[in-house]
Amino acid sequence: MKSVEPIFVIDLFPQIHAELLALLRSLDDEDWNKPTVARAWSVKDIAAHLLDGDLRRLSLQRDQAPLPQPEAPLASYQSLVTFLNQLNAEWVKAAKRLSPKVLIGLLEWSGAQAYQFLKELDPFAAAPFAVAWAGEEISPNWFDLAREYTERWHHQQQIREAVGAVGLTSRKWLHPVLDTFFRGLPYTYRNIEADDGIAIAFAVTGEAGSEWTLVRENNTWRLGVGSDSNSICQVRMTQDTAWRLMTKGLPREQAAAQIEIAGVETLGTPILGMLAVMA
């Protein structure tokens, strides 16, 4: 088992954006209105949400525009989620008046602008917003950008599934997503007590998969890469199950049927509640 290392994904940004633009240009009118697994959002709504992500980051981070003030103080994680959901819903509603052609043109511009800005950031400097689903109060830019990459990947995947397009599930595209998601394991297990030295092994099968291990040290959980032969619980799932589970795309009951837990089962079941999105 090795220590986890930073994830550098900035070179993938223009590539996955090019895949998105090519996908959107291939859609017909019926495709744009197809429902997706993203709650009440259609294909067009998700495309609008991805545009919002670019524009919001450029405005807030590059141009230092003030963030709209919430109606109530952000006193908890859930209040932050509520505020973000409100911002997302307002944008998607307004974007319904935009044509697909306009959305594609705006995305072409915003994606290039966002990449030009983001690639110049110091990866180890503090990001303006922490990766809250991993329990962080301050995150380095490399982790924030890895989180941003997962957003771009899984929303594009939702569009691809809705229209029957081939998914971006090779190791090149999906492994960085899973590697980022599993950084949230220590936070997911924060309330799970165990003796120091206890290890829990997690294996994701498939081309994009890998292995991670949680080890209890000084009354906290530490994440490592690789397996630990002394683990008293082993959790195993496919790469498809992993990304769906952590993006609210797989109900808990279905996930439980698809995930194998060996050893001390109570140490494996918390994975069923893990999310790597703000929810």
N, C-alpha and C positions, 0 to 999 in steps of 0.2 A: 504494500500500500504506500502511495506517495501523497505528498501534500497537494492540494489543489493549486492550480496556477491561474494567472489572469487569462481571460479569453479575449482575443483580438479579432474582431469581425468586420472592421470598417471596410476592408477590401471587398466584402460580399455585398455591401449596400448598393452600389451601382448595378451589380449583376442581378440581384433579386428584384431590383426596381425595373430593370429591362425585361425580366420575365413577366412582371406584372403588366407593364405596358403592352407587351405582345399579346398577353392573354386578353386584356380588356379590348384591344383592337379587333380581336377575333370574334367577339360576342355579337349576337343579333339582338333585336329589341326584346324578344321573349327572354333571352338569357339575363338581361339586366334586371328584370323584374322577378327572377326566381328567388324563392325563399332560401335561407341558409340556416345553419345550426346556431347562428349568433342571435338567439332570441327572435325578436320581431324584425330583424334587419334583412333586407334583400341584398342581392349582389351589388346593386347600385349604392345602397346605404353603406356597405362595407368599403366600397371604393371611396366614397365621400369621407368616411372615417379615416382612411389612410391619408387622404389629402389633408384633413384636419391635423393629423399628427405632424406632418411636415410643417404646415403653416404655424401651428402653435409653437413648435420648437424654434423655428426661425424668429418668430416674434418675441417670445419670452427670453430665449437664451442668447441668440445672436444680437437682436436689436434692443434687448433689455426693456421691452414693453411691460407694463405692470400686469400682473395676473388679475382677472376679474375677481372682485371680492365676493366670497360666499355669503349667503344670507344669514348663516349662523356660524359661530366659531368652529374651526376644525380641531375639536378637542379629542378626537379618537380616530382610530383607523377607519371605522365604519362611517364616520362623518366625512372623511376624505373620500371614501368610495362613493358616497352619495353625491358629493360635490362634483366629482369627475363624471359620474353617470349623467348628471344634469347637463354639464358642458357638452358631453358627447351627444346627448339627445337633442339639444338645441341646434347643434351644427347639422346633424343628420336631417332634422326637420327642414331647416332652411335650404339644404342642398337638394331637396327633392325638386326644386324649381330649375335645377341645372340639367342640361342635356348630357348624355354620355360623351358626346364629342367635346363639350366644354370641360367635363371632368377629366378626360384623358389629357387634354391640352394643359390644364392646370397641374395635373400630376407630373407631366413631363417636365414642366418648369420647376415645380417644388422639389422633386426628387433630386434634380441636379444641384439646386441651391443648397439643399440640406446636406448633401454629400460634400460639397465644397467647404461648407462650414465645419462639419463634424470631423472631417479627416485632419483638420489642423489642431484639434483639441489635444491637450496633454492627457494621455490616457490615465495617468496616475493622479491628476488633480481632482479636487472634489467636484462632483457633479451637482448641478443646481437642485436636482431632486433625487432623493435616495430611493433605492429599490425596496419599497415598503413590504412587498410580499415575502421578501427574504429577511424581514425584521431589522433592516438597517436604518439607522438615522442619518448616516453620512455614507455615500458610496463614491468610489472613484469613477471617472468617466468611462473606463473600459467596461465596468459592470453595467452602467447605465446604457451604454451603446449595445452591449450584449442583450440586455432586456429589450431595447428598441428593436433589435434584429428579430427577436422572438415574436414581437408584435407584428412586424411586417410579414414574417413567415407564416404564422398561424392564421392571420386574416386572409392572406392570399390562398392558403390551403382551403379555407372555408369557401372561398369563391370557386376554386377549382373543383371541389366536391359538388357544389351546387349545380355547376354547368357540365359536369362529367369530363373535365379536363384531367390530364395526367398530373399527379401530385409531385411536388418537389421533395421526395423522400429518400434520396440517395444520401450517403454519408456527408457529402459536401454541404448540403443544405440543412439536414436535420440534426446532425451530431452537435453543432454549436447550440441549437435550440435545447436539446436535452441536457447538454453540459451546463447551460445557464440555468435551466429549470431546477436541476438537482442541487444547485447552490442554496435552494430554499429548504433543504432537509433539516438542518439544525434548528431553524425557526419552527418548522412543523412539529418537531419533537421537543420543543422547549419545555413543555409541561410533563414530559414522560420521565419518570424517575428510574434510575438504575444505578448499580454499583459501578465505581470507577473500573475501567478495563473492559466493560461489556461492549461487544461489537455487534453491529447489525449490517449485513451485507445486502446490497441492492444490485441486481443485474438486469440490464435491458438488452434483449436479444434483437437481432436484425443487423443489417449493414451499418446503421447509424448508432448502434448501441454501444454500451460500455459497462463498467462496473464502478460502484462507489461504496464506501463503507463509512458508517457512523460509529465513532468510538467515544465512550463516556470518559471524560477526563476532568478532574477538579469540579465535579458537579455540573458539567456542561457537555454538550455534544460537539465533537469536532469532525468535520467532513474530510475524507481522504479519497483518492482515486485508486481503484484496484480492489482486490478482494482481501479478506482477512480469514485465514484458516481457522481462527479461534472464534469466529462469529457464532453466537448462539441463536441467531435468527437469520434466515435467508429469504429475501423477497425477489421474485422473478416475474418479469412481464415483457411483452413485446414492445417494440418502439412505437407501434401504432397505439397500443393501450396507454403508454406513458404520456405521449403528448396530448391525447384526448382527455385523459384524466386531469391533467394539470391546467387545462384551458376550459374547463367546465363543459367539455364535449362528451363526457361519459358519466352517466349517473352512478352513484356510489354502489348500487346493487349490481349493476352490470360489471363495474370495475372489479368488485369482489369476486365475481365468477371468472374473471380473466387473469387475475393475479395469483400466483402461487406463493404461499407463505409456508416455510418449513421451520422447524425448531419452536422457539417460544413465540406462539402466534400473537400474543398481546403486544409484542414489540414490533410486529409487522403491520398490524391493522391501521396505525395512524397515517400510513401513506395514502389510505383511501380518502382522507380529508385534505390532502395537499393541493394547493393551488399556486400557480405561478403567473396569475393575472390578478388585477385588483378587483376583488369581489367580496 
